[in-house]
Amino acid sequence: MSIHYDSNNKIFHLKSKKSSYIMQVVKEGYLAHLYWGKKVRETRIPNPLRFMDRGFSANPDKRDRAFSLDTLPQEYPSYGNTDFRNPSIHIELPNGASITDLRYHHHEILSGKPDLEDLPATYVEDDSEAETLRLQLKDEETDLYVSLFYTVYQELDVITRAVFVENNGTNELLLSKVASMNVDFRESQYEMINLPGAHVRERDMERLPLRRGKQSVESSRGASSHQQNPFIALVRPETTECTGEAYGFSFVYSGNFEASVEVDQTSQSRVTMGINSFDFSWLLEPGETFQTPEVVMVYSSEGLGEMSRTYHKLYRERLCRGAFRDQERPILINNWEATYFDFNEESILEIADQASKTGIELFVLDDGWFGKRDDDHTSLGDWFVNKWKLPNGLNHLGKKINEKGMQFGLWVEPEMVSVNSELYRKHPDWCLHVPDRRRSESRNQLVLDFSRSDVCEEVLSRITSILESAPIHYVKWDMNRSMTEIGSKSLPAKRQRETAHRYILGLYWVLEKLTTRFPNILFESCSGGGGRFDPGMLYYMPQTWTSDNTDAISRLRIQYGTSLVYPSGSMGSHVSEVPNHQVGRVTPFETRGHVAMDGNLGYELDVTKLSDEELQQISEQVQVYQSIRKTVQFGDLYRLVDPFQCQNYSTIHVNENKSEAVFFYVHVLAEANGPFDKVKLDGLNPDKDYRIIETGEVFGGDELMYMGLNVPYPDHDFKSVMWRLIEQQ
């Protein structure tokens, strides 16, 4: 049993593999948080809650001036009853008031993990993998029921949280905020880590001490965004990659979100995560319900690395789904940086022919194959083949590529529409817009209104027709702008602020239909690169184009930051030409290959213009990657050298039984008369010996982990190594 209830003391104890989460019903039904951390055997609570009369902290019971919700650590705080901190839920009542008083009403313990209606979420394949606590709160005045769901995975230090709201009263209620989780820590000696960034500069790592007041990260762009990722962690000041406590919070959602930490007057820390309440509301008529997305909470007592590996394993095995969840991903070539819009059937087949000779396994035709798409001013939404470029159609092209021994893939951007398109001329109100306001364009395009079922059904029909028309094995699903003028013609005025969330629900509906109908197509998510790299998309598409920035040195920080939450097998990473198209940098072909091999290897260049030497390097990289990709894509990742702390970078991937490993190291800038560097490896079996294939040397796992391994002296900028380690029998 993972979930225990002490009925005498009204204490709930949730036990994962190495952690405990404890809460208690106190006073007149308030749900208090007691502990989350390293696993304890019992719930005798040597540090029970303490109360005192504090000035300006109001009291729900005037007979007890020591008790106030203003200082009580809570599980799901509401607004208006003596708690002045950030609430988890905020509801507007018909009389204009916004007060709710949620008290414990009922609970049940369930085997397994229930699905979330219409939303992506982690799952179990057998009910023995997890237990779920459904803990119901009630507001007596309105007959509002709020069910808190806690799922505990037996073999991972994971607790998932979600909330289900029911209006069982006779009046309509307006949800203006409904978070998916809240945790009140009884201290504030933490640092917060988040992943800020920008387009082509995604997921930097920022780590700062908590300060008094509220600190938050959020997106109001309609997608999870390049600017912030739906993830934060609280860590102790002394926490490192390998030691110390870390608490991770990851939101399984692809739209607007907010994650906040509020440090209060008594140095307690309130962590809240959910749909961004800015420009959000949801009308609940009597009898209606609302389901929040899921938050995945991970505890580690062994540093950030262990937290990350827990997320990686869960997301690889119990978030990603379908045939490609456990399949090695193909090595692909994409024509975008080779041709942009300027291509025809002949030039595409020339690239495919040359690529096939190197052993590349999949050709992806990018933007420009449809409508009258010669630039980014036209044709989004017109999902029919551009016969001027491809006179014989996609089916003929795909079969020709198949004949060369390669699979065929296709780029699409179904959520967008060009003003200069047949679709827009026929349905000008199918985009997100507000009457009498201009329709702001970005990349010369508007956003289709996926909150509308008729739009979703039409897009589904058009994309289905394309996918059925040719031998397509891979789809790159792009989304190249943020949302503006967020409104829908299909919704009444009082529901307009539901549009952004309804859009995401519509998107999920389309993706569920498509991925179910085409189980043998590998879908890759993209939003200008990493603008929607989130767990919600991984549920439908097991990999994401990590960034539109293909420069190998820029990618060190991007891929390192991404790995804090997301597994290597979810990261698309390509070798591109130099000077690099984004930053103009010139890096060695070998280094570009090594950085790309640290994720899902692909190529983004015109192979018809490469030298024989470069083509030979591609062939060698392909062969090497084929020998290591199972370990890279499905093994355990250990981060060894942090490019945010120094310029250099190193990781190692270790397979499940620790018999094979792949070590990467990149030294960014050479230094005259510089030091010799070594790297201490991690994740190996100290009792095994390992042979380094590239050097022939044999060392003990203990030697490599404790003494360290010399790396080559950097005699030029951007020097890298990739070494394969194999157990020596």
N, C-alpha and C positions, 0 to 999 in steps of 0.2 A: 504494500500500500504506500502510495506517495503522499496522500492527503489524510491527515488525522484531525479529528475534532474532539476536543475536550469539553464535553457538555457541562461539566461542573463549573469550569472557569470561562467557558465560551471562547476558547482559543482554537484557532485554526493553524495547523502546522503543515506546511507544504515542503516536502523533502525531494530534492533532485539528487543526482549522483553524489555531488560533493557540497551541496548548499542547502540552506534552510530559509524559508520565508514564513514569517509568523505574524498573525494579526489577531485581534481580540474585539469582541463586542463589549463595550463599556457603557456605564451609566444607563440611560434610557434608550439603548439601541444604536449608539454611535459606533461606527466601525473604525477602529484605531490600528495603526501600523506599529508593530513592535520591533521587528528585526528582519534583516535580509543580509545574509553573509555565509560564512563558512558553516558547514553542516554541524548541528548539535543533535544529541540523542533525544533529549527530553525537552519539555516546555515549562520548566520550573521558574524561569524568568528571574535571574538574579538582579536585573535592572528594570523593575517594573516602572510604569509611567508614574511620574510625580507631578503634583499640582500645587499651586500657590496662588494667592490673591495678587494679581498683577494689575496695576493701574491702567485704565483705558482698555482693558480686555473684558468685554461684556460677558454676562453669564446667562445661558439659556434657562437655568434654574436659579432664581434669586436667593434661594435658601443655601446655595453652595457657591460662594464667591471665589472659591479656589478653582472651580471647573469652568473652562471656557474653550470653545472651539477655536478661538484665536491662537491657542498654543498647543492644541491637541494634534499629534501626528495622525493623519487620517489616510484612508484608502481611496475614498472618492468624495471629496468635499463639495458641498453645494453652496449657494450664495444666500446671504441675508440673515443668517442666524448666529451671529457673533464671531464668524470667521471672516477676517478682513483680507485674507490672502487670496491668491489666484484660485478660483473655483474650477472644478472639473466639468461642471454642467451649469448652464445658465438658461433659464426658461422664462419667456414672457407670457403672462397670463392674460385672459380677456379683460380683466379690470385694470390692466396696465402695470400691475406689480410684477416682480421678477424673483420672488422669494420661494425657495423650496427647502424642505426639511426632510432629508432622506435618512431613514432609520432601517436597521436590520429587520427583515420580514420573514425570510425563509432561506434555506440552502439545501442543496443536494450534491452528492458526489457521484460522478458518472465515469464509467470506464471509457477509455479512448478519448477522442477529441471530436466534438461536433463540427460540421462544416459551417462556414459563414455564408449566409444567403447572398448571392450575387457578387461576392467579393473574393479575391485571392487570399489564401492563408496557408500556413504550414498545415501538415496533415500527418496521419498515421496510416500504416498499412495493416496494422493489427492492433486491436484495442489494448493489448497488453503493453504497448509501447508507452502509454501515457494515461494519466487520470485528469479529470476536469472537475473543478469546483464551480458550481453555479451559485452565486451568492446574491440573493435578491434584496434590494432596498426598496422602500416605499415612502412616498409622500402622501400622508393621509388626507390632506386638504384637497388635493387634485386627483387622487387615485392614479398617480404616476408611478409606474414600476420601473426600476432600473436594475437590470441583472448584470452583475460583474462576472465574467468568465475568466478563470485561471486554469490554464492547462500546464501540467508538470510532465516533462519528458523524463522517463525512468533513467536513461543512460546518458543524459546530457544535462548540464547545468543551465537549463532553459525553462523559463516560465513565459507563456504567452498570455496576453491580456486582450480582451475585447469587451464591449458593452452593448447591451440590447435594451432599448427603451420602448416602453409600451404605454400608450395613453388609454387607460381603462376608465377614464372619467367621462363626463357628459359635455365638457367644453373643449374647444380646440386649444392647443398649446403650441407655442412657437419656440423651437429650439434655436437659440442664438449661439450656443456653444455646447458641444458634447465631446469631451476627450475620450480617448480609448484607454487611458491608464493614468494613475497618479501614485506616486510613492513619496511619503514624507520621511526623510532621514532625520534622525535626532541630532545631527551635527552638520557642520559645514566645512570641515577641513578636507576639502576636495578640490581637484582641478577638473575643469570641463574640457573635453576634446570634441571638436566638431570638424566638418569637412567643407570649408568654404571654397569658392573658386569663381570661375567665369568660363565662358565659351572658349575652347581650346586651352584651358588652364584649370581643369576640374580637380576637385577633391584634394586641395592642400590640407595639411593637418595643422590645426590650431589648438594649442593647449594653454589655458589660462586659469589662474586661481579663481574660485568663486568669490564674488564680492556681495556685499549686502544689497538687497533689492533683487530685481528680476533681470535675468539675462536669457536671451532666447535666440533661436535660429528658426527661420521660416521661409516658406515660399508662398507668394500670392500671384504667381505667373501662370497658373493653370496646370503646371506640371511640377514634378518634384524639383527640377531646375538644375542648371549648371552652378548657380550661385550658392546653393546650400544643398546638402544631401539629407534625407530624412533619418538622421542618425545622430546621437550624441552618446558620450560616455562620461561617467564620473570616475575619477581615479584618485588614489592617495598621492600626495606630493612625491613620495618615494617610489611610486610604481614605475617599473621599467617594462621592457619587452618581456622579460622572463620572471619578474618577481613583483609582488604587491597586488593589492586589490583593484579590480576594475569592474564597473557596472555598465553594461551596454544596453542601449535602447534603440531599436530599429523598427521603423514604421513600414508595414506592408501596404503601401499605398503609392499611387503615381501622380496625385494631384497636389493641391495646396495643403500644406501641413504647418504645424507649429510644435516646436519642442522647447520648453522653458524650464529654467531652474530659478526658484525664488528663495533667497536666504532671508529669513524673517528676523524679528527683533531679538529672539532668543537663540539665534544661530542654528536654527533648523533649516533644512533644505527640501523644498518641495519640487519634485520633478513631475511635469505634466506633458503628455504628448498626444496629438490627435490631429484631426482636420483643422485647418486654420480657421479661427472664428471670424477673421476679418472678411467682410462681405459675404458671410455665410449665414443662412438661417434655413430652417426646415419646418414646415407646417405639419403638425400632427393632429389630424382630425380624430374625434373619438373612435377608438378601435384600431387606429393606425400604429405602426411600429417603425423604429429606426435602428439599423445595425451599423455600428462603427467598424472601421477597419481594425486590423490586429497590430499590436505592438509585441515584438519579440524581445524579451529581457534576458540578458546573459550575465551571470556572475562568474568571475574568475578570481581565484586567490593566487594565481601563478602568472600575473602580468597580462599585458595587452596581447601577447602572442597566443596564449591559451584562450582568451576571449575570442580572438579572430578565428582560431581553428574550430571553436564551437559553432560560431556562425557559419563558417564554410561547410562544415559537415551537415548541419541542419539544412542549409539552403541548397546544397548539392543533392541531398537525399530525400528531403521532406518538404521542399518548396518547389523546386523544378520538377516537372512531370514529363511524361510521354516517352517516346522511343529514344530520344536523344539525351535523356537524363543521365543514362549510364553508358552511352556510346561515345567513343573517341570522336572528336570533331574534325572535319576535313580541313586540309590546308587549301586555302583559296587564293585566287587572284581577282582583284576588283579593278575595273577599267577607269574608275573616276579620275584619279590624278594622272592617268595616262592620256586620257582623251577629253575629259570633261564632256561637253555636249557635242563635240565635233567627232562623230564617228559614223560609220556605215557598216553593213554586214561584212564587207570585205576586210575592213580594218580590224573589226572585232575577231573575225576568224583567224587573222594573222597573229594577233596577240594570243589567242587560245592555242593555236598550233605551236607557237614557240613555248608557251607555258607548259603545255602537255609534255614536251620533251624533257623538262626539268623534273617531272614527277608531281607537279602541282595537281591537286585532285578535283578542284571545283572552280568553275569560272562564274563570276558574278557580273551581270550587266547592270550598270548603275543608271542614274538619272539620264533622261533624254530619249528613251525608246518608245514613247507614247505620244498621242495627240500630234501637235505641231511644235513639239518641245525642242527648240534650238537654243533657248536660253531660259533663265528663270522667270520670265515675264508671262508665261503662258502655259495652258493645258493641264495643270493639276486638276484632277477630277475626271479628265477625259481618258479613261483607262482602256484605250484601244491602240493597236500597234501603229506606229509611225511608218507607213508603207514607203515613204520616200527614203528613209534610212534603212529599213528592213523590209524590202519588197516581198520577201518570201515568208515573212511572219516569224513569230516566236517559235512555233513548233519546228519549223525547218531549221532555224538557228540552233535551237536546243539539241536537236538530233545530230546536227553536224558537230557540235561540241561533244556530245556523247560518243560519237564515232572516234574522237581523238582520245578517248579513255577518261574523259572528265565529266563530272556532273555539271548541271546548269542551274544558276541562281539568278534572282531578279530583285532589283530595288523598287520599292513602292513608297508612296507617301499618301496613304488613303485619308488621313484626317484633314487634309488641306484642299483648297480650291483656288485657282487663279481667276481673277476677274475676267481675264481674256481666256475664257473656256466655254465650251458648249454647256457644261453643267451649270455654270454660274448664270449664263444668259437664260437658261430655262428655269432655274430655281434661285433667284437672287436672295431669297429669304432663308435659304438653307445654311447660311453662315451665322456664326455668333455675331449679334449686332444689337444695338439699342436704337429704337426709332428716333429720327430727327438728329441723330449724332453721326459724325463721319465714321467711316469704316477704315480704321487705321491698318495699313498694310505693313508687313514685315517680310523681307525677301520677296516682295511683290505678290504676296499671297494672303488669303484670309483663312480662318479656321472654320471648318464645317461644324455644324451644331450637332454633336453626338449625343446631346440630351434628348434629341428627337428620335423616336423609333423609326419613322419613315426614312430619315437620313441614314441611320445605322443599317436598315434593311437594304437600301439601295447600294450603299458602299459594299456591304457583304456580297450582294449579288454581282457587282462589277468585279470585285477582286476574285471571287469564286470562279467567274468565267475565265479570267486570265489564268488562274492557277490550273484550271482544267484543260486549258488550250495547248499546253506544252509540257515537256518532261522537266518540270521544275522541282528541284530538290532542296532549294534554300531560298528564303525570302528575307531581305533586309527591310525592315519596317521603320521608316523615318518619320520625324515630326520636327519641322524646322522653324518653329517660331513659338513665342509665348502668346498667351491670350490677352486680348484687349476688348473693350466694349462687350463685356461678358453679359449677354442677355439672350433670351430665346423667344421667338415669336409664338412658340407652342405653349408657353407657360403664362398663367395669369399674373397680375402685378404682385400679389402677395407671395408668389412662389419664385420670383425672379432670382432671388439670392440662393436658390437651390441649383441654379444652372451649372455651376462649375463641378459640383459633386455629381450631378446627373450625367454630365459629360463623361466623367471617368467611369461611371457605372455602364454607360452606353459603350464606351471603348472596351471594357472588360467583356461585355456581352458579345461584341463582334469577335474579339480575340478567342473567346471560348468556342464560339461556333466554328471559326476558321481552323483552330488547332485541333479540334475534334474531327472535323471533316477531312483534314489533311494531316494525319498523324505521322506520315513519312516525310514531311517537309521540315527542315530545320529552320526555325524562325529566329532572327537576330533583331533585337530592339536597337533603335538609334533615335537620338533627338539632337541633331547637330553634334553628333558624338555622344557625350555623356550627360545630356540634359535631362534624361529620364532613366538614369541608372539606379533603379530602386527595386526592392523585393517584390513589389506588385507586378512589375513587368517580367521578372524572372519566373514567376508562376506560369506564364504563358510562353515565354521565350527564354531558353536556358543560357543564352549569352547576349551580351550587349556590346555595341561598338563603343569602346571606352572613351575615345576622344577623337575629334576631327584633327587634332594635332598629332601628326605621325612622326615628328622629330624624336629620335631615340632618346636624346638627353632630356627633353621635356617630359617624355613618357616615364622616366624614372620616378619622378615625384607623383605623377598622375596615377601610375599603377601601384605605387607603394601606398598612397592614401586610399585608393579604392580597395586594396587588400585588407584594410582594417575591418571591413565587414563582408566583402564579396569574394568568393573563391576565384582562383586563377582561371578555372575552366569557364567562368562567365565573362572573361575579358577578351574581346577581339583586339588583336595587336598586330600591326602590319609593318613590313619593310617597305619604305618608300624611297624615291630617288633623291639625290642631292644635286645642288643645294636644296634643302628642304623647302617645301612650298609655304610653310607657315612661318618659319623663323630664319630661313636662309642659311642654316648651319650645314656644314659638310662633316659627316662622320663616316668612319670606315664601314664598308659593307658588312664585315664580320660583326661589328658592334650593333649595327641595326638588326642583324639577324638574331643575336643573343637577346636583345631586349624584347623583340617580338616573340621569341620562343619562351619567354617567361609568362606568356598567356597563350591564347589561341593563335597560332602562327598564320599569317596571310601576307600577301604582297599587293602593293598599290603603286604600280609603275608600269611603264611601257617596255615590256621585255624585248620587243623588236628592236629597241635602240641600245640594248646592252651589249657589252663586249663579250667575247667568248669566255674570258676569265670570270666575269660577273655571272654569266649563265651557269658556269661550272660551280660557282659558289652557291647559287640557288639550289642546284641539284644536290650538293653536299648538305646544305642546311635542311632541305626537305628530308633527306635520308636520316640525318641525325634526329630531327624532330619526330619522325615516325618511330624512332627507337625510344624516345623519352616522353611522348605526349601523354601516355596513360599516367605516368607519375606526375607530370606537370598539371594535367587537367583534373586528376582525381586524388592526388596525394595530399599530404599535410604540408602546409607552407610555414616556413620559419624565416622571419625577417632578421637579417644579420647586421646590415649596415644601413643606417637611416639617412637618406639624401636630404632630409629636412634639418639634420644636425650637422652634416658635413656634405661635401659635394658628391661623395662616392656612394655606391649602392651595392647591396649584396643580398641574395636570398638563397634558400635551399629548399627543394621539394623532396619529400621522403615518402616512399610508398608504404602501404599499410603494414606490411611485415618487416619493414626497415631493411629490406634486402637490396634496395636500389635507391639512389638519390641523384638529384641534379643540382649542381652548384653554379650560380651566376655571380659574377663580380664585374662592376664597371668602375673604372677610375676616370673621373671626368677631366680634370686638368693636370697635365704633367708639370713637374716642378724641377728646376735645375738643382742637381745634387740633393734630391729629396730623400725622404726616409724609405726604408723597406717596410712594406705593409704585410700583415698577416690577418687572417679572419678566423675566429673561433666558430666552428660549425655547430649545428644544433640538430636535435631530432633523431640522431643516429642511435644505434644500439652500442653502448660502450663496451660490450662484451664480444662484439663482432669485429672482424678485420674487413677492410674495404680496399679494393683496387681501383685506382683512378685510371679509367680507360685511356684518356688522352696522354698520360705520362707514364703509365705502367707501374707507378709506385703503389706500395701497399702500406696502409697504416691502420692502427686500431681505431675503432670508433671513439674510445676514450681519449686517445692522443689528439684526434682531430677536433674533439669537442673541448678539451681542457687546455691543450697546448696551442692549438691553432694551426692553420695551414698557410704557408707562404703563398702570396699571389705575385704574378710577374711584375717586375719593376716597370713603371709607366714611362717609357721612353718617348711617348707622344700622347697628345690629347686623345681622350675618348677611347682608351684602351680597355678591352674587355676579355674575360675568359668564361667559358662554359665547360665544366668538367662533369663527366658522368662517373658516379661511384657505384660499384657493384660488390655485393658481399663475396668475399674470398672464402671458398669452401676448404 
